[in-house]
Amino acid sequence: MFELCASILAADFAHLARDVQATDAAGADAFHIDIMDGHFVPAISFGTGMVRTMRGLTRKPLDVHLMVETPLDFVEELAALGVERVSVHYEIPGGPGPALQAIRAAGMQPGLVLNPETPVEAANPFLPQIRQLLLMTVHPGRGGQPYLPGSNARIAAASQLVQAAPLPIPIQVDGGITLCTIAEAHAAGAGSFVSGSAVFGGPVPRNVRQLRLAATVCPQDLP
């Protein structure tokens, strides 16, 4: 599996429609939307209004990452807006179980997010409930951070965990995904890649093409 999810956190908001349409046409598989509440993480990003805007700009899947303390507050509206996937953090107060159940009951695909400090084994009890396991490869809450050392070992461990289940759960990685990191993450077992700066930082068609190629070849060999 290979899926490239363009994170709109790095898009030019003054020209959002232009950037989204260019990314869509270039072949990105989905769009990743980070909703941050200023409590679970220090930053505040978008609300559901951005999801509504994005749904009007693309028919590609919308992959919503809820970096919020109360994800249940968002589930009903996200479902009404036609969101395909919603991921919530293992680390939220009270645990992710009720939110995962609500997401699935609303007809969306639930995902579980693990922060860098959380052992991948923490996902094990939730594997039957989820359709995506998202590993943060940076500390959540801010774009443009470098890929954390040790991330590839975590990806490999998570891959072994889901294979042992055995369940067809793709591993998504979010943070620091560039031409220099995507191949090793892919080789370690990741199948879905959230990338913002590497998609929107320059000509989008070239960036999308090179990220796809870089997943299987060395960056210095790219055209």
ABEGO torsion letter per residue (X at the ends): XBBBBBBAAABBAAAAAAAAAAAAAAGBABBBBBBBAGAABABBBBBAAAAAAAAAABABBBBBBBBBABAAAAAAAAAAAGBABBBBBAABBGEAAAAAAAAAAAGBBBBBBBBAABBAAAAAAAAAABABBBBBABBBGBBGBBBBBGAAAAAAAAAAAAAAOBBBBBBBBBEGBBAAAAAAAAAAGBABBBBAAAAABEBAAAAAAAAAAAAABBAAABX
